[in-house]
Amino acid sequence: MNVNFKELLSSVSDALDFVESDIFGLEKNHGKHVAYIAARMGIHAGLSEIEISNLIACGLLHDNALTTFPEGKYTRDEILTSPEMATHCIDGEHNIMKLPFYPQVKNVILYHHEKGDGTGVFGKNWRETPYFSRLIHLADIIDIVFYSKDSPHEDRHNLAKEFLEKRKNTVFDPETSYLFSLCLEEGILEHMDSKNAHELIDEVFLDRIENYGYNEIINIGSIFSKIVDYKSSFTRMHSSGIAEKALQMAKFYNWDEETQAKYYLAGALHDIGKLAVKTSVLEKPGKLTDEEFNHIKNHAQITWQVLHRIHGFEDITEWASNHHERLDGSGYPNGKTAKDLSFKDRLLACIDVYQALRENRPYRPGMTHERAMSIINDEVAKGKLDEKCAQDIDFVLKKS
């Protein structure tokens, strides 16, 4: 399967923006800003095109485990010094280990919060820290300090120069400090203010079409399902569970391997829009207000917004974003009816309901297969879910 590497990672970064905005109080596009600043420093350092590409990938994904952080627990300054930051680094490193390019960026995300003088979360000084980690660390701090919602917008250039000078040889090492000073002299912050984040990434991240095989697609899906599922303890296995059941059903229908892998990926990514939903709403034990329910419902449309930019993901985007549509038009986000929904759309909708019913939720314990199927069959009788899909799910999943 051909995948546009740049578009895939940029889209995942779009979803992570929601989490970073809630936790850090950042403006959107933190991951893209970090990737862009690091890339500009890497260009000054003479890195090769493939090195720049891998550096940008790490920049876009450096906060992939931030979904484990509770909203509102820390101020911006506290979170940067919190012992939990080490967990975020460890989990983030572990998450990307199955990515095809991982061996080339080993330990980069793990050590991206190390400081030049060795006072970071793992106590490694700049000579012990991977080069990419050091570039991302400086870019990360610059964006957090100068692009938060309460950051100064006037005289940002001189304030950044002063900030860098005060922390050279302590927070930042001399090499990366020098590289960023070159970027400042070129007007990097002014340029960032004049462009949107996607334009910035397009300047430094060339299109990179990768042909991934079945196992590589499955690995990519498993990584991103884990990132999504971290959002709530009650949905810790939801996306991965749906991806696995989607693959079981795809094999049952004897679909070709590429379609199987794509369907698994749709299951893994179907709830990526939930990164935009407040954890407090996802984990509310009582009945949701209308406003809270509408907030949750937005996730299906956001899933479409995140995925539709990826060329070659057209089918995956439809299957993933249609998982709350219903045959009678009562679903969301677009109120589609039976004539608008393919068999694969209908199947993923049934799998989503089944998986949700089997899981523990804040307002009820998980159900047995039989009880879950009883509820699904009631939805079939009401004209909401597909009868054939329900029958096949019953046959295949009661054995698992």
WORAQUI-V797567 format. One record per backbone hydrogen bond with DSSP energy under -0.5 kcal/mol. CO is the residue of the C=O (numbers start at 1). NH is the residue of the N-H. E is the energy in kcal/mol with one decimal. If there is no record, write none. Layout:
((CO:NH:E) (CO:NH:E))
This chain:
((1:212:-2.7) (3:5:-1.1) (3:210:-2.9) (4:8:-2.6) (5:9:-2.2) (6:10:-2.4) (7:11:-2.1) (8:12:-2.1) (9:13:-2.2) (10:14:-1.7) (11:15:-1.5) (12:16:-2.2) (13:17:-1.6) (14:18:-0.6) (15:18:-1.0) (15:19:-0.7) (16:20:-2.4) (17:21:-2.4) (18:22:-1.7) (19:23:-2.4) (20:24:-2.5) (20:25:-0.6) (20:26:-0.9) (21:25:-1.2) (25:149:-2.5) (29:33:-2.6) (30:34:-2.7) (31:35:-2.4) (32:36:-2.7) (33:37:-2.9) (34:38:-2.6) (35:39:-2.3) (36:40:-2.5) (37:41:-2.0) (38:42:-2.5) (39:43:-2.5) (40:44:-1.6) (41:45:-1.6) (42:47:-2.3) (43:46:-1.2) (48:52:-2.7) (49:53:-2.3) (50:54:-2.3) (51:55:-2.4) (52:56:-2.6) (53:57:-2.1) (54:58:-2.0) (55:59:-2.3) (56:60:-2.8) (57:61:-1.6) (58:62:-0.7) (59:62:-0.6) (61:64:-2.1) (63:66:-2.0) (65:68:-1.8) (66:69:-2.1) (70:73:-1.1) (75:79:-2.3) (76:80:-1.1) (77:81:-0.7) (78:81:-0.9) (78:82:-0.8) (82:85:-2.0) (83:86:-1.3) (83:87:-0.7) (84:88:-2.1) (85:89:-2.0) (86:90:-2.5) (87:91:-3.1) (88:92:-2.0) (89:93:-2.3) (90:94:-2.4) (91:95:-2.5) (92:96:-1.1) (94:97:-1.1) (95:98:-0.5) (96:99:-1.9) (99:102:-2.1) (101:104:-1.6) (102:105:-2.6) (103:106:-0.7) (105:108:-2.0) (107:111:-1.7) (109:112:-1.2) (111:114:-1.5) (113:121:-0.7) (115:118:-1.7) (116:126:-1.9) (120:123:-0.9) (125:128:-1.6) (126:129:-0.7) (130:134:-1.7) (131:135:-1.9) (132:136:-2.5) (133:137:-2.6) (134:138:-2.0) (135:139:-2.2) (136:140:-2.8) (137:141:-2.3) (138:142:-2.4) (139:143:-2.2) (140:144:-2.3) (141:145:-2.6) (142:146:-2.6) (143:147:-1.9) (147:27:-1.8) (148:151:-1.8) (155:159:-2.1) (156:160:-2.4) (157:161:-2.0) (158:162:-2.3) (159:163:-2.5) (160:164:-2.7) (161:165:-2.4) (162:166:-2.0) (163:167:-0.9) (164:167:-0.6) (164:168:-0.9) (165:168:-0.5) (167:170:-1.8) (167:171:-0.5) (167:172:-2.3) (170:117:-2.3) (171:116:-1.8) (172:169:-2.1) (173:177:-2.2) (174:178:-2.0) (175:179:-2.1) (176:180:-2.5) (177:181:-2.0) (178:182:-1.7) (179:183:-1.7) (180:184:-2.6) (181:185:-2.1) (182:186:-1.4) (183:188:-1.9) (184:187:-1.6) (187:191:-2.4) (188:192:-2.4) (189:193:-1.8) (190:194:-0.9) (191:194:-0.6) (191:195:-0.7) (192:195:-0.6) (196:200:-1.8) (197:201:-2.2) (198:202:-2.2) (199:203:-1.4) (200:204:-1.0) (201:204:-0.6) (201:205:-2.8) (204:206:-0.7) (208:5:-2.8) (208:210:-0.6) (210:3:-3.1) (210:212:-0.9) (213:217:-2.3) (214:218:-2.3) (215:219:-2.3) (216:220:-2.4) (217:221:-2.6) (218:222:-2.3) (219:223:-1.9) (220:224:-2.1) (221:225:-2.3) (222:226:-1.5) (223:227:-1.8) (224:228:-2.0) (225:229:-2.7) (226:230:-1.5) (228:231:-1.6) (229:232:-1.0) (232:235:-1.1) (233:236:-0.7) (235:238:-1.3) (235:239:-0.5) (237:241:-2.3) (238:242:-2.4) (239:243:-2.7) (240:244:-2.4) (241:245:-2.1) (242:246:-2.9) (243:247:-2.1) (244:248:-2.1) (245:249:-2.4) (246:250:-2.3) (247:251:-2.4) (248:252:-1.9) (249:253:-1.9) (250:255:-2.2) (251:254:-1.2) (256:260:-2.4) (257:261:-2.6) (258:262:-2.5) (259:263:-2.4) (260:264:-2.3) (261:265:-2.2) (262:266:-2.2) (263:267:-2.1) (264:268:-2.4) (265:269:-2.0) (266:270:-1.0) (269:272:-2.1) (271:274:-2.3) (272:275:-1.5) (273:276:-1.7) (274:277:-1.6) (278:281:-0.8) (278:282:-2.0) (279:283:-2.3) (281:284:-1.2) (289:293:-2.6) (290:294:-2.4) (291:295:-1.9) (292:296:-2.1) (293:297:-2.5) (294:298:-1.2) (296:299:-2.1) (297:300:-1.2) (297:301:-0.6) (298:302:-2.2) (299:303:-2.3) (300:304:-1.6) (301:305:-2.3) (302:306:-2.6) (303:307:-2.2) (304:308:-2.5) (307:310:-1.9) (309:311:-0.8) (310:313:-1.9) (311:4:-0.7) (313:317:-3.3) (314:318:-1.9) (315:319:-2.8) (316:320:-2.6) (317:321:-2.5) (318:322:-1.5) (320:323:-1.0) (322:325:-1.8) (324:332:-1.5) (326:329:-2.0) (327:338:-2.0) (336:326:-0.6) (336:329:-0.6) (337:340:-2.1) (337:341:-0.6) (338:341:-1.2) (340:342:-0.5) (342:346:-2.4) (343:347:-2.6) (344:348:-2.1) (345:349:-1.8) (346:350:-1.9) (347:351:-2.6) (348:352:-2.4) (349:353:-1.9) (350:354:-2.7) (351:355:-2.9) (352:356:-2.2) (353:357:-2.3) (354:358:-1.7) (355:359:-1.0) (356:359:-0.5) (357:367:-2.4) (361:364:-1.4) (364:361:-3.1) (368:372:-2.5) (369:373:-2.6) (370:374:-1.9) (371:375:-1.8) (372:376:-2.3) (373:377:-2.7) (374:378:-1.5) (375:379:-1.8) (376:380:-2.0) (377:381:-2.4) (378:382:-1.4) (379:384:-2.7) (379:385:-0.9) (380:383:-1.8) (384:327:-2.4) (386:390:-2.1) (387:391:-2.6) (388:392:-2.4) (389:393:-2.5) (390:394:-2.3) (391:395:-2.1) (392:396:-2.7) (393:397:-2.7) (394:398:-1.3) (396:399:-0.7) (397:400:-0.9))
